[in-house]
Amino acid sequence: MAWLLFSWHILLTFICRWYRNHEHDIVHFVVDECHQIITCNGFRKHFNAVKELAQYLVQKIFLSATIPVYLEAYFLEQTYLPLSTKIIRQQTNRINLSYHVLQIDNRIHRSIKDWIVCLTHLLEETIFNSASRGIIFCLSRQEVDDIAMAFGNTKSHSDMDSQDRAQIQEEWFQGMGTNRQWMVATTTFIHGIDHPNVDAVIFVELPFGLMNFVQGAGRAGRGGQSAYVFLLNYCMSFIEPHHSDPLDPIGVVPGNQFARNGDMCRRKILSQTMDGISVSCTDIGGLECDICKQDHPLVVGSRRLLDPPRDPSPDYDMGPWDDETIANLDESYFMDNPTSHAATCAQSHPPPIASASNPSMSLQLDHAHYMKLIADKHEKVQELTAMTNFLCGYASNSDFRGYCIICWAWKKKLVQRTADHRFFISCKSKEDHFVKHAVGWIQEVKKKFSFDRFAYCYMCGLPQGEFAPSSHPSFRKGEVINCPFDDLVAVLVWHIIHHDVTWKKAIQAFPGLTANMPLSAIVEWACKEEQPHLFYNGLELVIWYWVTHKQQTV
């Protein structure tokens, strides 16, 4: 944007000189996308140079699809045009566009990247054909880079090399190569993109205000076909209006209303803001929005994606337990099964005293489902206990054995851990030469792991409290514990990341991981707890590794 605005200033200087030499031949001055004169707040002083066009005795024509009625007088003032200037308007409403808003809460739903992938798959299966294109708008270059990895790095933002950017855009436009149906871009892509086959546009959060949303949505359906526009309102985001712009030139206030609305026709808010006339989808016979047509398969399918994943993790499958089988059970199953870990859990956490009447079936089913999830978690704790006893436990009451977990994982050897045995460095053999395993694990993983106090051991990362492995010493108020499993989770996560064969298997086992994922994103993923009945991802990764590699001994 900055280079474009700088070019504007140079262009107007050139126009002044050129006009003096050709003033008798000029019929019109035409300025396209002129709404940017009032919407680009950060560069307003550069656009002020457009006012200089008023000095020339020639007809001036300003073109824009997104100047709302309430800003007409303000626009004329900013361009030094009289209030009597003729304005020709066409309604902003596009009857072939369907608008959808999905409220996404990152505390309970999957990551935004996974969410985008699921939504694009749904659109490809329901409305796309081989010629279809789609655009995903993001607010930051970093977000574009992250999400684009799932779409063959088909992306566009200002930090890219200009030649690479032009080539990718051309390949997307022509549909060349694989993974070229979707373009992931910043909002600089909302102007001037005229592709007739854009069947869907997805916004990751509101793009600063309603004006940019309308402009970006206008990339869809330009061939006259039905097209769908989705706004993913992430965590019910709310944009603060700029106090320096009391007229709200970018439409922050109506944008917030549009994003947070849950019961009014989407088109009513758009038309009232842009055209000064409130019309609904049914008023104009347009393609219904998600409010007007809530039983549409695409509306139902996209909202179903909001349901959190049912399985606790890809590695601890519910097995025969699903909604249908749980519906035929109550908690007596767990109480009557003496080998069930849920029975043990139930003994330490007895159910509430029954009332005079028996609990309803729905309460019994909820309780049974809860007990199954807790039982699964205790099974993982048993694996952690077996792992720590094997690698760092006691062979007898007095014989403590502490083996190096990296020698076991990387070299498949049981090597005694001594005071001078350093992870990765001491594990390396001469034939390994330079080993990427050894570089940076303390800085990149250990120092970036953070957990809720007393939920996990701050030294090793193992769970505490109810889910603490029996091999781990208990926390006591006022005492500093001597953890025998120092850095266990951090070093194993680092090993998994840097061991090519293991990393490829981990990517297949955990949907949140991808092949080209930056290290910072991997560590951020590892620190998250995806669901209340799961441990944080890094610990889930270590449990998976132990379960699949625990037979690796000398």
C-alpha positions in Angstrom: 0.0 0.0 0.0 2.8 2.5 0.9 4.4 2.3 -2.5 1.0 2.7 -4.2 0.4 5.9 -2.2 3.8 7.2 -2.9 3.2 6.6 -6.6 -0.1 8.6 -6.3 1.9 11.6 -5.2 4.4 11.3 -8.0 1.5 10.7 -10.5 -0.3 13.9 -9.5 2.9 15.9 -9.9 3.3 14.4 -13.4 -0.4 15.1 -14.1 0.1 18.8 -13.3 2.9 19.1 -15.9 1.2 16.9 -18.4 -2.1 18.8 -18.1 -0.4 22.2 -18.9 0.8 20.7 -22.2 -2.5 18.9 -23.1 -5.3 20.8 -21.4 -7.2 21.4 -24.7 -7.3 17.7 -25.4 -8.4 16.3 -22.0 -12.1 15.3 -21.7 -12.2 13.5 -18.3 -10.2 12.6 -15.2 -11.3 9.2 -14.0 -10.3 7.9 -10.5 -11.1 4.3 -9.7 -11.4 2.7 -6.2 -11.8 6.3 -4.9 -13.3 5.1 -1.6 -9.7 4.7 -0.4 -9.4 8.5 -0.2 -11.6 8.2 3.0 -11.1 4.6 4.1 -7.3 4.4 4.3 -6.9 6.3 7.5 -3.2 5.6 8.0 -2.3 7.2 4.6 -4.9 9.9 4.5 -2.4 12.7 4.1 -1.1 11.1 0.9 -4.6 10.9 -0.6 -5.2 14.5 0.2 -3.2 15.3 -2.9 -6.2 14.1 -4.9 -7.9 17.4 -3.9 -5.5 19.2 -6.3 -7.5 17.7 -9.2 -10.3 20.2 -8.3 -8.2 23.1 -9.8 -8.4 21.7 -13.3 -11.3 22.8 -15.5 -12.2 19.3 -16.7 -14.8 16.8 -15.8 -13.8 14.5 -12.9 -15.4 11.1 -12.5 -14.8 9.1 -9.3 -15.7 5.4 -9.3 -16.3 3.2 -6.3 -18.6 0.3 -5.2 -18.3 0.9 -1.5 -19.0 4.5 -0.5 -22.1 4.4 1.8 -24.8 6.9 1.6 -23.9 8.4 5.0 -20.4 9.3 3.7 -21.4 11.0 0.5 -21.2 14.5 1.8 -17.9 13.7 3.6 -16.4 12.3 0.4 -17.4 15.4 -1.6 -15.8 17.6 1.1 -12.5 15.5 1.0 -12.3 15.9 -2.8 -13.2 19.6 -2.9 -16.3 18.9 -4.9 -19.5 20.9 -4.4 -22.4 19.2 -2.5 -24.5 19.6 -5.7 -22.2 17.1 -7.5 -24.2 14.5 -9.3 -24.0 11.1 -7.7 -25.2 8.0 -9.5 -25.7 5.0 -7.3 -26.5 1.4 -7.8 -27.6 -0.7 -4.9 -24.7 -2.6 -3.2 -26.9 -5.7 -2.9 -25.7 -8.6 -5.0 -28.6 -11.0 -5.2 -26.3 -13.9 -6.2 -24.2 -13.7 -2.9 -25.1 -15.6 0.3 -23.6 -14.3 3.5 -22.7 -16.5 6.5 -21.2 -15.6 9.9 -19.7 -18.4 12.1 -18.8 -17.6 15.7 -15.7 -19.5 16.6 -14.4 -19.8 20.2 -10.7 -20.8 20.2 -11.1 -22.1 23.8 -13.2 -25.1 22.7 -12.9 -25.4 19.0 -10.0 -26.5 16.8 -7.3 -24.2 15.6 -8.3 -21.6 13.0 -6.0 -23.3 10.4 -7.7 -26.6 10.9 -11.1 -24.9 10.9 -10.3 -23.2 7.5 -9.2 -26.6 6.0 -12.5 -28.3 7.2 -14.6 -25.4 5.8 -12.8 -25.4 2.4 -13.3 -29.2 2.1 -17.0 -28.7 2.8 -17.3 -26.0 0.1 -15.3 -28.1 -2.4 -17.7 -31.0 -1.8 -20.9 -29.0 -2.0 -20.6 -26.0 -4.4 -17.2 -26.2 -6.2 -16.5 -27.6 -9.6 -13.2 -28.0 -11.4 -13.1 -24.3 -12.5 -14.1 -22.9 -9.1 -11.8 -20.5 -7.2 -11.9 -19.3 -3.6 -10.2 -16.6 -1.6 -9.2 -16.7 2.1 -8.6 -13.2 3.5 -6.4 -12.8 6.6 -5.5 -9.7 8.7 -1.7 -10.4 8.9 1.1 -11.7 6.8 2.0 -14.3 9.4 -1.5 -15.7 9.4 -1.4 -15.9 5.6 1.9 -17.8 5.7 0.6 -20.2 8.3 -2.7 -21.0 6.7 -1.3 -21.1 3.1 0.8 -24.1 4.0 -2.4 -26.2 3.9 -3.1 -24.9 0.3 0.2 -25.5 -1.5 1.5 -22.0 -0.4 -0.8 -20.3 -2.8 -0.6 -16.9 -1.2 -0.3 -13.2 -1.7 1.1 -10.5 0.6 3.4 -7.5 0.5 6.5 -9.3 2.0 6.7 -11.7 -0.9 9.1 -11.4 -3.8 7.2 -9.5 -6.5 8.0 -12.1 -9.2 7.0 -15.1 -7.0 3.8 -13.3 -6.0 2.9 -12.5 -9.7 3.6 -16.1 -10.7 1.5 -17.6 -7.9 -1.4 -15.2 -8.7 -1.2 -16.1 -12.4 -1.2 -19.8 -11.6 -4.2 -19.3 -9.3 -6.0 -17.3 -11.9 -5.4 -19.8 -14.7 -5.8 -22.9 -12.4 -2.3 -24.2 -13.2 -0.8 -27.0 -11.1 -2.2 -28.6 -8.0 -3.7 -26.9 -4.9 -4.4 -23.7 -6.9 -8.2 -23.4 -6.2 -7.7 -21.4 -3.1 -5.7 -18.1 -2.7 -4.7 -17.1 0.9 -4.1 -13.3 1.0 -4.1 -10.2 3.0 -6.6 -7.5 2.4 -4.5 -5.9 -0.3 -6.1 -8.6 -2.5 -9.6 -7.1 -2.2 -9.1 -4.5 -4.9 -9.1 -5.1 -8.6 -9.3 -8.9 -8.5 -11.8 -9.8 -11.3 -12.0 -13.6 -11.7 -15.4 -14.8 -13.0 -15.2 -18.2 -11.2 -14.7 -17.1 -7.5 -17.4 -19.2 -5.9 -16.5 -18.6 -2.2 -14.7 -15.9 -0.1 -13.7 -16.6 3.5 -12.7 -13.8 5.9 -10.7 -14.8 9.0 -12.1 -12.1 11.2 -13.7 -8.8 10.1 -11.2 -6.9 7.9 -11.1 -3.7 9.9 -14.6 -2.6 9.0 -17.7 -3.3 6.9 -16.4 -1.4 3.9 -13.5 -3.7 3.4 -15.8 -6.7 4.0 -18.2 -5.5 1.2 -15.2 -4.8 -1.1 -13.7 -8.3 -0.5 -17.1 -10.1 -0.8 -17.5 -8.4 -4.1 -14.7 -10.7 -5.5 -17.2 -13.5 -5.4 -19.8 -14.3 -8.1 -18.5 -11.9 -10.7 -19.6 -14.3 -13.4 -23.2 -14.0 -12.2 -23.2 -17.5 -10.5 -24.3 -18.2 -7.0 -21.4 -17.6 -4.5 -20.9 -17.8 -0.8 -19.2 -15.4 1.6 -18.1 -16.6 5.1 -17.0 -14.4 8.0 -15.2 -16.4 10.7 -15.8 -14.2 13.8 -12.9 -15.6 15.9 -13.7 -15.4 19.7 -16.5 -12.9 19.1 -13.9 -10.3 18.1 -14.8 -6.6 18.5 -13.0 -3.8 16.7 -12.7 -0.5 18.6 -13.8 2.5 16.5 -11.1 5.2 15.9 -11.9 8.2 18.0 -10.1 10.4 15.4 -12.7 9.4 12.8 -16.1 10.3 14.3 -17.8 9.6 11.0 -16.5 6.0 11.0 -15.3 6.1 7.4 -14.4 2.4 7.3 -17.6 1.2 8.9 -16.3 -0.2 12.2 -19.7 0.2 14.0 -21.9 -1.5 11.4 -19.1 -4.1 10.9 -19.3 -5.1 14.6 -23.0 -5.3 14.3 -22.8 -7.5 11.2 -20.2 -9.8 12.8 -22.0 -10.2 16.1 -25.6 -10.4 14.8 -27.3 -13.7 15.3 -31.0 -13.1 14.4 -31.3 -10.4 11.7 -31.0 -11.0 8.0 -27.3 -10.3 7.1 -28.4 -8.4 4.0 -30.4 -5.9 6.0 -27.4 -4.6 7.8 -25.3 -4.4 4.6 -28.1 -2.6 2.7 -28.9 -0.2 5.5 -25.2 0.8 5.9 -24.3 1.0 2.2 -27.5 2.2 0.5 -29.5 3.7 3.4 -32.4 1.3 2.7 -32.9 -1.9 4.7 -33.9 -4.8 2.5 -33.8 -8.5 3.3 -33.0 -11.5 1.2 -36.7 -12.2 0.6 -37.4 -8.6 -0.3 -35.2 -8.7 -3.4 -35.4 -12.4 -4.1 -31.7 -12.8 -3.4 -29.7 -15.9 -2.4 -30.6 -16.4 1.3 -28.1 -15.8 4.0 -27.5 -18.2 6.9 -30.2 -16.4 9.0 -32.9 -16.5 6.3 -32.2 -20.1 5.3 -31.0 -21.9 8.4 -31.9 -25.4 7.1 -29.8 -25.0 4.0 -27.3 -28.0 3.7 -24.3 -25.6 3.6 -25.5 -23.7 6.7 -26.1 -27.0 8.6 -22.8 -28.5 7.4 -20.7 -25.4 8.3 -22.3 -25.1 11.8 -21.8 -28.7 12.4 -18.0 -28.1 12.0 -18.3 -26.1 15.2 -18.9 -29.3 17.2 -15.6 -30.2 19.0 -14.0 -33.5 17.9 -15.6 -36.4 19.7 -12.4 -38.5 20.1 -10.1 -37.4 22.9 -7.0 -37.8 20.7 -6.0 -39.5 17.5 -4.0 -42.1 19.5 -6.5 -43.0 22.2 -9.5 -44.1 20.2 -12.9 -44.4 21.9 -13.0 -47.9 20.3 -16.6 -49.2 20.5 -17.6 -46.1 22.5 -19.6 -43.7 20.5 -22.9 -41.8 20.9 -25.0 -44.8 19.9 -23.4 -47.3 22.3 -23.2 -44.9 25.2 -27.0 -44.3 24.8 -27.5 -47.9 25.9 -25.3 -47.7 29.0 -25.4 -46.3 32.5 -22.7 -46.1 35.2 -23.5 -49.6 36.4 -21.3 -50.9 33.6 -18.3 -49.3 35.0 -19.1 -50.2 38.6 -19.6 -53.9 37.7 -16.4 -54.2 35.8 -13.6 -54.7 38.4 -10.8 -54.3 35.8 -12.1 -51.0 34.6 -10.0 -47.9 35.6 -13.3 -46.1 35.8 -14.3 -48.3 38.8 -11.1 -47.2 40.6 -11.8 -43.6 39.8 -15.4 -44.0 41.0 -14.3 -45.3 44.3 -12.1 -42.2 45.0 -14.9 -39.9 43.6 -18.2 -41.4 44.7 -21.4 -40.1 42.9 -23.7 -37.8 44.8 -26.2 -39.3 47.2 -29.2 -40.4 45.3 -32.4 -38.5 45.8 -35.7 -40.2 46.6 -36.3 -40.7 42.9 -33.7 -42.4 40.6 -31.6 -40.0 38.5 -32.9 -39.4 35.0 -31.5 -41.4 32.1 -29.9 -38.3 30.6 -28.0 -37.7 33.9 -26.9 -41.4 33.9 -25.7 -41.1 30.3 -23.8 -37.9 31.1 -22.2 -39.6 34.1 -21.3 -42.7 32.1 -19.7 -40.6 29.3 -17.7 -38.6 31.9 -16.5 -41.8 33.6 -15.3 -43.2 30.3 -13.3 -40.1 29.5 -11.7 -40.1 32.9 -10.9 -43.8 32.6 -9.1 -43.1 29.3 -7.0 -40.4 31.0 -6.1 -42.8 33.8 -5.0 -45.3 31.2 -2.6 -42.7 29.9 -1.3 -42.1 33.4 -0.5 -45.9 33.7 1.6 -45.6 30.5 3.4 -42.6 32.0 4.1 -44.6 35.2 5.4 -47.6 33.2 7.6 -45.3 31.2 9.1 -43.4 34.1 9.6 -46.6 36.1 11.4 -48.2 33.2 13.7 -45.3 32.4 14.1 -43.5 35.7 12.7 -45.8 38.4 14.0 -48.2 41.1 15.1 -51.7 40.2 14.8 -52.4 43.9 14.2 -50.4 47.1 17.7 -49.0 47.0 18.9 -49.4 43.5 17.9 -46.2 41.6 18.4 -46.5 37.8 18.4 -43.4 35.8 18.8 -44.0 32.1 19.2 -41.3 29.5 15.9 -41.0 27.7 17.5 -39.6 24.5 20.0 -42.5 24.3 17.0 -44.8 24.5 14.9 -42.9 22.0 17.6 -41.9 19.5 20.2 -44.7 19.9 18.0 -47.4 21.2 20.4 -47.9 24.1 20.1 -47.9 27.9 22.9 -45.6 29.0 23.3 -44.7 32.7 22.5 -41.0 33.3 25.3 -39.4 35.3 26.0 -35.9 36.4 28.2 -35.2 33.4 25.9 -36.9 30.8 24.3 -34.1 28.9 21.2 -34.6 26.7 22.0 -34.9 23.0 25.7 -33.8 23.4 26.8 -36.9 25.4 24.4 -39.1 23.3 26.2 -38.2 20.1 28.6 -40.6 18.5 31.6 -39.7 16.3 29.9 -41.0 13.2 27.0 -38.5 13.8 29.2 -35.5 13.1 27.1 -32.3 13.4 23.7 -33.3 14.8 20.7 -30.9 14.7 19.2 -32.8 17.7 21.6 -31.0 20.0 21.1 -27.4 19.0 18.7 -25.1 20.8 16.3 -27.4 22.6 16.7 -25.5 25.9 15.9 -22.2 24.3 13.3 -23.3 21.9 11.3 -25.9 23.9 12.1 -26.0 27.6 12.0 -22.2 28.2 8.8 -21.8 26.2 6.8 -24.6 28.0 4.5 -23.1 30.6 1.7 -24.8 32.5 -0.9 -24.0 35.1 0.6 -24.0 38.6 0.4 -27.5 40.3 -1.3 -29.0 37.2 2.0 -30.2 35.8 5.5 -30.5 37.3 7.5 -27.4 36.2 10.7 -29.5 35.9 9.6 -32.6 33.9 6.1 -31.6 32.5 4.3 -34.7 34.0 0.8 -34.2 35.4 0.2 -33.7 39.1 -2.7 -34.0 41.4 -5.3 -36.7 40.6 -3.4 -37.7 37.4 0.1 -37.8 38.8 2.1 -41.0 37.9 2.7 -43.0 41.1 6.4 -42.8 40.4 6.5 -39.0 40.7 7.0 -37.3 44.1 4.1 -35.3 45.4 4.2 -31.5 45.7 4.0 -30.3 49.3 3.5 -26.7 50.4 6.7 -25.1 51.4 8.9 -27.9 50.0 11.1 -28.0 46.9 10.8 -31.4 45.3 13.7 -33.2 43.7 12.2 -34.4 40.4 14.0 -37.5 39.1 12.5 -37.0 35.6 14.0 -33.6 34.8 13.1 -32.3 31.3 11.5 -35.5 30.3 8.7 -34.1 28.1 10.8 -31.2 26.6 13.7 -33.4 25.4 11.4 -36.0 24.0 9.3 -33.4 22.1 12.5 -32.0 20.7 13.7 -35.4 19.6 10.4 -36.2 17.9 10.5 -32.9 16.0 14.1 -33.6 14.7 13.9 -37.3 14.0 12.7 -37.4 10.5 11.0 -40.8 10.5 9.3 -40.3 13.9 8.2 -36.8 12.9 6.5 -38.1 9.7 4.6 -40.6 11.9 3.6 -37.9 14.4 2.2 -35.8 11.5 0.0 -38.7 10.5 -1.1 -39.3 14.1 -1.9 -35.7 15.1 -4.1 -33.6 12.7 -2.7 -30.4 14.2 0.8 -31.0 12.9 2.0 -30.4 9.3 5.2 -31.2 7.4 6.3 -27.5 6.8 5.1 -26.2 10.2 7.6 -23.6 11.7 9.2 -24.6 15.0 7.5 -21.7 16.8 4.1 -23.0 15.7 5.0 -26.6 16.8 5.9 -25.4 20.3 2.8 -23.2 20.5 0.7 -26.3 19.5 2.6 -28.5 22.1 1.6 -26.2 25.0 -2.1 -26.3 24.2 -4.8 -28.4 25.9 -7.2 -29.1 23.0 -9.9 -30.5 25.3 -10.5 -30.6 29.1 -10.3 -34.4 29.1 -6.9 -34.3 27.3 -3.4 -33.5 28.6 -1.5 -30.7 26.8 -0.5 -31.7 23.2 3.2 -32.1 24.1 2.5 -34.7 26.8 0.0 -36.4 24.5 2.8 -36.6 21.9 5.2 -38.2 24.5 2.6 -40.7 25.5 2.0 -41.6 21.9 5.8 -42.0 21.4 6.1 -44.3 24.4 3.2 -46.5 23.4 4.6 -46.9 19.9 8.3 -47.2 20.9 8.3 -48.8 24.4 9.7 -52.1 23.0 12.9 -50.3 22.0 15.4 -51.8 24.4 19.0 -53.2 24.2 
